[in-house]
Amino acid sequence: MRLDPLFARVIVRSEPINARLKTKLIIPEQARHEPEQGEVVGVGPTADESLKVGDKVLWGKYAAKKIPWSDDLWIMNDEDILGVIHE
């Protein structure tokens, strides 16, 4: 199945967050709002031009909606992406 994002939406495949980005504070699981990390796999036609397929990005934990037929695909507005990771 294929999903093409419309407007300024982006599809991202989640992946485990880089250990260097994890906080060292001890916070109860219910109170954590750690960002999520993943790779852009689709970009809508009016999304920010600086985003492209293959970029590694961070987004807020509750900013994206899970795509129902996939365990690791999320869709969100481009403005919900916190930043692009450069290694």
All heavy atoms as an XYZ file, in Angstrom:
693
protein
N       0.845     -1.171      0.000
C       0.000      0.000      0.000
C       0.895      1.240      0.000
O       1.929      1.261      0.641
C      -0.897     -0.025      1.231
C      -2.070      0.890      1.112
S      -3.251      0.744      2.478
C      -3.800     -0.931      2.316
N       0.460      2.277     -0.705
C       1.250      3.512     -0.809
C       0.409      4.705     -0.372
O      -0.769      4.795     -0.705
C       1.696      3.695     -2.254
C       2.486      4.951     -2.470
C       2.885      5.087     -3.902
N       3.286      6.460     -4.150
C       3.908      6.847     -5.216
N       4.187      5.984     -6.158
N       4.237      8.100     -5.368
N       1.032      5.617      0.366
C       0.370      6.836      0.811
C       1.235      8.021      0.413
O       2.408      8.096      0.786
C       0.179      6.821      2.335
C      -0.407      8.075      2.964
C      -1.848      8.282      2.489
C      -0.370      7.973      4.478
N       0.689      8.925     -0.391
C       1.386     10.154     -0.760
C       0.855     11.282      0.111
O      -0.354     11.527      0.139
C       1.146     10.499     -2.234
C       1.815      9.520     -3.174
O       2.901      9.013     -2.824
O       1.263      9.252     -4.252
N       1.740     11.989      0.839
C       1.277     13.081      1.698
C       0.752     14.248      0.862
O       1.296     14.554     -0.198
C       2.522     13.468      2.481
C       3.657     13.011      1.652
C       3.185     11.821      0.873
N      -0.301     14.887      1.343
C      -0.865     16.056      0.691
C      -0.440     17.317      1.431
O      -0.087     17.277      2.612
C      -2.390     15.968      0.665
C      -2.984     14.806     -0.117
C      -4.500     14.795      0.041
C      -2.610     14.894     -1.586
N      -0.506     18.444      0.728
C      -0.240     19.769      1.298
C       1.130     19.805      1.975
O       2.108     19.409      1.380
C      -1.378     20.193      2.216
C      -2.725     20.053      1.572
C      -3.623     19.100      1.997
C      -3.077     20.847      0.482
C      -4.849     18.958      1.386
C      -4.305     20.708     -0.136
C      -5.201     19.766      0.315
N       1.196     20.272      3.216
C       2.476     20.430      3.919
C       2.709     19.297      4.911
O       3.258     19.496      5.982
C       2.511     21.779      4.620
N       2.297     18.094      4.525
C       2.480     16.944      5.421
C       3.723     16.160      5.038
O       4.160     16.165      3.890
C       1.247     16.065      5.388
C       0.063     16.749      6.040
C      -1.091     15.793      6.235
N      -2.184     16.470      6.886
C      -3.126     17.171      6.247
N      -3.091     17.276      4.932
N      -4.094     17.745      6.921
N       4.240     15.446      6.033
C       5.460     14.654      5.860
C       5.201     13.276      6.456
O       4.578     13.160      7.513
C       6.647     15.330      6.591
C       7.902     14.518      6.464
C       6.861     16.745      6.073
N       5.677     12.233      5.784
C       5.608     10.876      6.326
C       7.004     10.499      6.798
O       7.984     10.688      6.077
C       5.110      9.870      5.267
C       3.690     10.245      4.834
C       5.145      8.448      5.831
C       3.151      9.403      3.707
N       7.066      9.963      8.022
C       8.348      9.629      8.644
C       8.300      8.198      9.147
O       7.297      7.758      9.709
C       8.643     10.600      9.816
C       9.944     10.241     10.482
C       8.668     12.035      9.339
N       9.396      7.467      8.936
C       9.551      6.116      9.498
C      10.324      6.262     10.797
O      11.465      6.739     10.804
C      10.304      5.216      8.528
C      10.493      3.790      9.033
C      11.176      2.922      7.999
N      10.609      3.146      6.684
C       9.602      2.445      6.137
N       9.095      1.453      6.775
N       9.126      2.727      4.943
N       9.698      5.889     11.915
C      10.347      6.066     13.218
C      11.478      5.068     13.389
O      11.485      3.989     12.801
C       9.332      5.922     14.342
O       8.806      4.620     14.378
N      12.429      5.457     14.207
C      13.557      4.605     14.548
C      13.964      4.933     15.968
O      13.602      5.988     16.488
C      14.718      4.798     13.568
C      15.147      6.217     13.382
C      16.119      6.386     12.223
O      15.920      5.800     11.160
O      17.082      7.125     12.419
N      14.701      4.030     16.613
C      15.113      4.299     17.991
C      15.917      5.595     18.067
O      16.715      5.888     17.186
C      15.994      3.098     18.352
C      15.635      2.046     17.361
C      15.183      2.755     16.121
N      15.673      6.351     19.130
C      16.356      7.632     19.278
C      17.825      7.408     19.595
O      18.188      6.468     20.301
C      15.667      8.511     20.333
C      16.168      9.943     20.242
C      15.872      7.975     21.718
C      15.114     10.958     20.492
N      18.658      8.249     19.045
C      20.088      8.197     19.247
C      20.385      8.338     20.743
O      19.876      9.241     21.397
C      20.728      9.340     18.457
C      22.233      9.291     18.472
O      22.843      8.822     19.411
N      22.820      9.783     17.409
N      21.216      7.467     21.276
C      21.521      7.479     22.708
C      22.104      8.811     23.160
O      21.896      9.228     24.288
C      22.483      6.343     23.042
N      22.811      9.518     22.280
C      23.406     10.805     22.654
C      22.333     11.856     22.910
O      22.565     12.835     23.593
C      24.332     11.311     21.567
C      25.549     10.466     21.373
C      26.419     11.044     20.293
N      25.614     11.274     19.098
C      26.068     11.833     18.003
N      27.297     12.241     17.941
N      25.286     11.995     16.958
N      21.143     11.688     22.333
C      20.092     12.680     22.478
C      19.221     12.452     23.714
O      18.443     13.305     24.077
C      19.203     12.686     21.226
C      19.911     13.033     19.931
C      18.958     12.879     18.769
C      20.468     14.440     19.982
N      19.350     11.279     24.344
C      18.509     10.979     25.506
C      18.952     11.801     26.707
O      20.130     12.030     26.927
C      18.577      9.493     25.851
C      17.784      8.647     24.893
C      17.644      7.263     25.428
C      16.739      6.482     24.512
N      16.508      5.150     25.001
N      17.970     12.201     27.490
C      18.258     12.969     28.697
C      18.813     12.053     29.783
O      18.513     10.869     29.815
C      16.986     13.679     29.190
O      17.321     14.417     30.349
C      15.869     12.720     29.515
N      19.600     12.612     30.653
C      20.177     11.842     31.765
C      19.333     11.989     33.027
O      19.634     11.396     34.036
C      21.607     12.299     32.037
C      22.530     12.153     30.858
C      22.668     10.714     30.441
C      23.609     10.608     29.254
N      23.531      9.374     28.544
N      18.278     12.792     32.974
C      17.412     12.954     34.131
C      16.487     11.759     34.285
O      16.092     11.152     33.299
C      16.566     14.222     33.977
C      17.325     15.536     33.858
C      16.351     16.655     33.566
C      18.112     15.817     35.114
N      16.132     11.452     35.498
C      15.180     10.373     35.746
C      13.798     10.999     35.855
O      13.522     11.775     36.774
C      15.542      9.595     37.029
C      16.928      8.965     36.859
C      14.488      8.560     37.339
C      17.462      8.298     38.098
N      12.938     10.674     34.891
C      11.590     11.239     34.820
C      10.608     10.077     34.739
O      10.833      9.135     33.983
C      11.440     12.135     33.573
C      12.486     13.254     33.606
C      10.035     12.702     33.464
C      12.568     14.051     32.326
N       9.517     10.116     35.492
C       8.532      9.036     35.398
C       8.037      8.879     33.963
O       7.893      9.858     33.230
C       7.396      9.499     36.311
C       8.006     10.514     37.210
C       9.141     11.127     36.454
N       7.783      7.651     33.535
C       7.375      7.358     32.154
C       6.167      8.189     31.713
O       6.110      8.679     30.602
C       7.053      5.859     32.020
C       6.793      5.410     30.598
C       8.024      5.504     29.704
O       9.143      5.304     30.193
O       7.844      5.794     28.510
N       5.181      8.377     32.606
C       3.976      9.122     32.256
C       4.261     10.600     31.991
O       3.500     11.258     31.306
C       2.917      9.019     33.371
C       2.461      7.620     33.668
C       3.367      6.913     34.670
O       4.460      7.368     35.005
N       2.915      5.763     35.141
N       5.345     11.129     32.520
C       5.641     12.558     32.395
C       6.638     12.865     31.284
O       6.937     14.010     31.025
C       6.180     13.090     33.719
N       7.134     11.840     30.612
C       8.148     12.063     29.577
C       7.529     12.629     28.315
O       6.481     12.213     27.865
C       8.849     10.755     29.231
C       9.765     10.314     30.303
C      10.592      9.144     29.881
N      11.323      8.702     31.053
C      11.999      7.602     31.115
N      12.066      6.813     30.078
N      12.627      7.273     32.216
N       8.221     13.581     27.755
C       7.822     14.162     26.475
C       9.044     14.217     25.568
O       9.330     15.236     24.961
C       7.215     15.553     26.667
C       5.947     15.524     27.449
N       4.776     15.009     26.948
C       5.672     15.912     28.706
C       3.831     15.102     27.853
N       4.346     15.640     28.935
N       9.789     13.125     25.551
C      10.987     13.068     24.728
C      10.604     13.133     23.255
O       9.569     12.603     22.855
C      11.748     11.772     24.988
C      12.334     11.678     26.378
C      13.030     10.346     26.628
O      12.970      9.469     25.744
O      13.602     10.193     27.695
N      11.421     13.747     22.446
C      11.125     13.777     21.014
C      11.284     12.395     20.394
O      11.946     11.528     20.957
C      12.164     14.750     20.464
C      13.286     14.726     21.437
C      12.655     14.444     22.772
N      10.666     12.219     19.253
C      10.799     11.001     18.470
C      11.790     11.277     17.351
O      12.011     12.425     16.951
C       9.442     10.609     17.881
C       8.364     10.359     18.919
C       8.560      9.078     19.698
O       9.141      8.123     19.157
O       8.133      9.035     20.859
N      12.378     10.227     16.802
C      13.363     10.349     15.737
C      12.987      9.433     14.598
O      12.451      8.353     14.822
C      14.742      9.962     16.277
C      15.836      9.919     15.237
C      17.170      9.530     15.845
O      17.494      9.917     16.957
N      17.938      8.756     15.113
N      13.262      9.856     13.373
C      12.997      8.994     12.235
C      13.529      9.553     10.942
O      14.183     10.603     10.913
N      13.226      8.828      9.852
C      13.682      9.203      8.521
C      12.490      9.587      7.656
O      11.484      8.867      7.618
C      14.420      8.030      7.880
C      14.926      8.322      6.497
C      15.661      7.139      5.892
O      15.914      6.151      6.589
O      15.971      7.216      4.699
N      12.597     10.703      6.958
C      11.528     11.170      6.074
C      11.426     10.216      4.887
O      12.428      9.933      4.221
C      11.818     12.615      5.585
C      10.777     13.047      4.570
C      11.870     13.578      6.758
N      10.211      9.711      4.629
C       9.991      8.812      3.493
C       9.016      9.404      2.477
O       8.818      8.837      1.408
C       9.520      7.411      3.949
C      10.606      6.724      4.747
C       8.238      7.486      4.732
N       8.393     10.534      2.803
C       7.488     11.200      1.878
C       7.293     12.644      2.273
O       7.237     12.968      3.453
N       7.224     13.536      1.269
C       7.070     14.965      1.518
C       5.963     15.494      0.615
O       5.975     15.251     -0.596
C       8.386     15.723      1.236
C       8.229     17.204      1.476
C       9.524     15.174      2.077
N       4.993     16.204      1.203
C       3.904     16.794      0.438
C       4.376     17.934     -0.450
O       5.455     18.504     -0.230
N       3.567     18.314     -1.446
C       3.984     19.319     -2.424
C       4.199     20.721     -1.861
O       4.970     21.497     -2.431
C       2.846     19.311     -3.448
C       1.681     18.726     -2.744
C       2.236     17.791     -1.726
N       3.562     21.065     -0.752
C       3.746     22.406     -0.200
C       4.531     22.396      1.115
O       4.564     23.398      1.827
C       2.393     23.117      0.014
O       1.613     22.358      0.936
C       1.642     23.273     -1.297
N       5.163     21.274      1.422
C       5.974     21.184      2.637
C       7.223     22.045      2.490
O       7.622     22.406      1.379
C       6.368     19.735      2.902
N       7.841     22.373      3.600
C       9.063     23.172      3.624
C      10.083     22.581      2.641
O      10.373     21.397      2.682
C       9.632     23.171      5.045
C      10.781     24.124      5.234
O      11.618     24.245      4.316
O      10.856     24.735      6.307
N      10.624     23.426      1.785
C      11.551     22.969      0.752
C      12.854     22.412      1.302
O      13.577     21.705      0.596
C      11.856     24.114     -0.211
C      10.665     24.526     -1.028
C      10.953     25.715     -1.925
O      12.108     26.202     -1.948
O      10.025     26.160     -2.602
N      13.161     22.716      2.564
C      14.407     22.205      3.144
C      14.284     20.740      3.571
O      15.291     20.088      3.831
C      14.829     23.063      4.337
O      13.881     22.962      5.373
N      13.061     20.200      3.626
C      12.857     18.793      3.976
C      12.867     17.946      2.717
O      12.235     18.288      1.729
C      11.520     18.603      4.691
C      11.424     19.154      6.088
C       9.993     19.065      6.587
C      12.356     18.419      7.024
N      13.596     16.822      2.786
C      13.615     15.923      1.641
C      13.640     14.475      2.127
O      14.002     14.195      3.278
C      14.788     16.229      0.727
C      16.141     16.151      1.370
C      17.220     16.667      0.430
C      18.576     16.661      1.058
N      18.744     17.402      2.280
N      13.236     13.583      1.260
C      13.250     12.155      1.570
C      14.675     11.754      1.944
O      15.637     12.148      1.291
C      12.735     11.334      0.366
C      12.924      9.848      0.603
C      11.276     11.650      0.098
N      14.793     11.005      3.028
C      16.092     10.554      3.517
C      16.622     11.353      4.690
O      17.535     10.902      5.374
N      16.063     12.541      4.952
C      16.489     13.345      6.099
C      16.151     12.634      7.397
O      15.093     12.015      7.523
C      15.785     14.705      6.116
C      16.368     15.704      5.143
O      17.467     15.454      4.609
O      15.712     16.736      4.908
N      17.055     12.717      8.375
C      16.783     12.242      9.736
C      16.246     13.440     10.512
O      16.855     14.511     10.513
C      18.066     11.751     10.415
C      18.756     10.634      9.687
C      18.102      9.334      9.961
C      18.981      8.231      9.360
N      18.288      7.011      9.191
N      15.084     13.267     11.160
C      14.429     14.394     11.829
C      13.978     14.025     13.235
O      13.847     12.854     13.577
C      13.214     14.889     11.003
C      13.661     15.454      9.668
C      12.187     13.790     10.803
N      13.725     15.077     14.036
C      13.112     14.944     15.363
C      11.751     15.609     15.318
O      11.579     16.642     14.668
C      13.948     15.672     16.417
C      15.242     15.053     16.881
C      15.916     15.980     17.892
C      15.025     13.703     17.484
N      10.775     15.026     16.015
C       9.467     15.655     16.142
C       8.942     15.412     17.547
O       9.395     14.512     18.246
C       8.481     15.138     15.092
C       8.058     13.715     15.228
C       6.986     13.241     15.927
C       8.688     12.552     14.685
N       6.915     11.875     15.834
C       7.947     11.433     15.076
C       9.823     12.358     13.893
C       8.289     10.139     14.701
C      10.160     11.073     13.523
C       9.399      9.993     13.924
N       8.026     16.249     17.980
C       7.448     16.127     19.309
C       6.653     14.842     19.457
O       6.019     14.370     18.506
N       6.675     14.289     20.622
C       6.055     12.988     20.892
C       4.609     12.897     20.438
O       4.182     11.871     19.925
C       6.159     12.687     22.383
C       5.636     11.328     22.768
C       5.913     11.041     24.224
C       5.449      9.674     24.604
N       6.485      8.672     24.557
N       3.832     13.945     20.592
C       2.405     13.881     20.259
C       2.063     14.655     18.995
O       0.904     14.939     18.731
C       1.577     14.391     21.444
C       1.820     13.572     22.691
C       2.540     14.094     23.754
C       1.362     12.264     22.775
C       2.790     13.336     24.892
C       1.610     11.496     23.898
C       2.319     12.048     24.954
O       2.565     11.289     26.054
N       3.051     14.996     18.180
C       2.827     15.817     16.989
C       2.334     15.012     15.793
O       1.742     15.569     14.885
C       4.105     16.546     16.613
N       2.572     13.717     15.771
C       2.273     12.905     14.589
C       1.108     11.954     14.828
O       0.766     11.641     15.963
C       3.511     12.103     14.205
N       0.532     11.506     13.723
C      -0.525     10.485     13.763
C       0.028      9.213     13.139
O       0.671      9.249     12.098
C      -1.740     10.955     12.979
C      -2.393     12.179     13.585
C      -3.672     12.496     12.846
C      -4.306     13.775     13.278
N      -4.426     14.054     14.637
N      -0.223      8.094     13.797
C       0.256      6.800     13.318
C      -0.530      6.386     12.079
O      -1.737      6.544     12.023
C       0.095      5.764     14.413
C       0.790      4.478     14.146
C       0.873      3.714     15.448
C       1.773      2.538     15.381
N       3.078      2.784     14.881
N       0.172      5.864     11.088
C      -0.489      5.334      9.900
C      -0.977      3.937     10.252
O      -0.188      3.090     10.688
C       0.479      5.348      8.696
C       0.791      6.810      8.339
C      -0.120      4.603      7.515
C       1.777      7.013      7.244
N      -2.283      3.667     10.100
C      -2.901      2.457     10.650
C      -2.307      1.125     10.198
O      -2.289      0.177     10.965
C      -4.361      2.551     10.209
C      -4.572      3.926      9.746
C      -3.243      4.509      9.418
N      -1.831      1.010      8.972
C      -1.375     -0.291      8.491
C       0.119     -0.505      8.666
O       0.683     -1.456      8.146
C      -1.762     -0.500      7.024
C      -1.174      0.523      6.097
C       0.072      0.502      5.544
C      -1.791      1.704      5.631
N       0.260      1.602      4.767
C      -0.873      2.364      4.793
C      -3.042      2.287      5.826
C      -1.156      3.557      4.171
C      -3.303      3.482      5.189
C      -2.389      4.104      4.371
N       0.773      0.379      9.412
C       2.214      0.249      9.616
C       2.563      0.499     11.075
O       1.991      1.361     11.723
C       2.947      1.259      8.728
O       4.318      1.229      9.008
N       3.526     -0.262     11.567
C       3.966     -0.081     12.954
C       4.955      1.062     13.119
O       5.165      1.539     14.222
C       4.621     -1.363     13.475
C       3.605     -2.454     13.714
O       2.411     -2.135     13.899
O       4.004     -3.633     13.709
N       5.578      1.490     12.026
C       6.644      2.477     12.180
C       6.483      3.715     11.302
O       7.395      4.524     11.216
C       8.007      1.823     11.927
C       8.139      1.251     10.523
O       7.135      1.182      9.799
O       9.266      0.865     10.156
N       5.337      3.907     10.652
C       5.123      5.094      9.826
C       4.197      6.088     10.514
O       3.174      5.701     11.086
C       4.525      4.714      8.464
C       5.452      4.000      7.496
C       4.698      3.666      6.210
C       6.688      4.816      7.183
N       4.592      7.356     10.462
C       3.851      8.451     11.087
C       3.656      9.554     10.070
O       4.506      9.760      9.195
C       4.627      8.994     12.280
C       4.842      7.977     13.350
C       5.801      7.004     13.376
C       4.073      7.807     14.525
N       5.667      6.251     14.507
C       4.614      6.723     15.233
C       2.979      8.479     15.059
C       4.106      6.291     16.444
C       2.472      8.057     16.270
C       3.033      6.973     16.948
N       2.557     10.314     10.186
C       2.322     11.463      9.314
C       2.102     12.691     10.187
O       1.475     12.611     11.245
C       1.144     11.213      8.349
C       1.083     12.306      7.277
C      -0.162     11.046      9.086
C       0.235     11.949      6.087
N       2.664     13.827      9.751
C       2.578     15.049     10.538
C       2.704     16.254      9.618
O       3.116     16.106      8.458
C       3.692     15.091     11.578
C       5.074     15.256     10.976
S       6.410     14.863     12.086
C       6.343     13.096     12.074
N       2.376     17.419     10.121
C       2.611     18.654      9.387
C       4.099     18.978      9.441
O       4.765     18.695     10.444
C       1.812     19.809      9.996
C       0.337     19.670      9.725
O      -0.067     19.281      8.624
N      -0.472     19.974     10.710
N       4.598     19.602      8.388
C       6.024     19.928      8.355
C       6.432     20.848      9.502
O       7.545     20.769     10.009
C       6.425     20.518      7.007
C       5.739     21.839      6.690
O       4.800     22.236      7.403
O       6.150     22.486      5.698
N       5.536     21.696      9.962
C       5.870     22.622     11.049
C       6.039     21.918     12.395
O       6.551     22.508     13.341
C       4.814     23.710     11.162
C       3.449     23.203     11.530
C       2.369     24.264     11.436
O       2.545     25.252     10.727
O       1.333     24.062     12.099
N       5.626     20.648     12.492
C       5.791     19.894     13.734
C       7.164     19.233     13.846
O       7.490     18.663     14.881
C       4.695     18.836     13.859
C       3.330     19.466     14.072
O       3.264     20.515     14.739
O       2.337     18.925     13.566
N       7.958     19.305     12.800
C       9.308     18.753     12.846
C      10.193     19.770     13.565
O      10.235     20.936     13.222
C       9.823     18.450     11.427
C       8.996     17.282     10.869
C      11.314     18.114     11.455
C       9.343     16.906      9.457
N      10.881     19.284     14.597
C      11.716     20.148     15.439
C      13.051     20.481     14.788
O      13.598     21.553     15.027
C      11.947     19.494     16.793
C      10.682     19.147     17.587
C      11.043     18.350     18.825
C       9.913     20.403     17.939
N      13.576     19.560     14.004
C      14.856     19.807     13.368
C      15.340     18.619     12.573
O      14.828     17.514     12.701
N      16.351     18.873     11.738
C      16.987     17.844     10.928
C      18.318     17.471     11.606
O      19.073     18.352     12.014
C      17.240     18.336      9.484
C      17.960     17.277      8.655
C      15.926     18.738      8.823
N      18.577     16.186     11.725
C      19.803     15.689     12.374
C      20.893     15.525     11.321
O      20.674     14.871     10.298
C      19.536     14.339     13.068
C      18.434     14.476     14.105
C      20.822     13.787     13.680
C      17.921     13.159     14.633
N      22.046     16.127     11.570
C      23.208     15.973     10.688
C      24.295     15.269     11.499
O      24.652     15.715     12.581
C      23.731     17.331     10.219
C      22.714     18.119      9.472
N      22.407     17.877      8.153
C      21.897     19.131      9.859
C      21.470     18.715      7.752
N      21.142     19.498      8.783
N      24.797     14.153     10.992
C      25.827     13.404     11.718
C      27.174     13.575     11.081
O      27.337     13.793      9.948
C      25.457     11.937     11.772
C      24.187     11.760     12.587
C      23.847     10.307     12.829
O      24.778      9.539     13.095
O      22.681      9.969     12.760
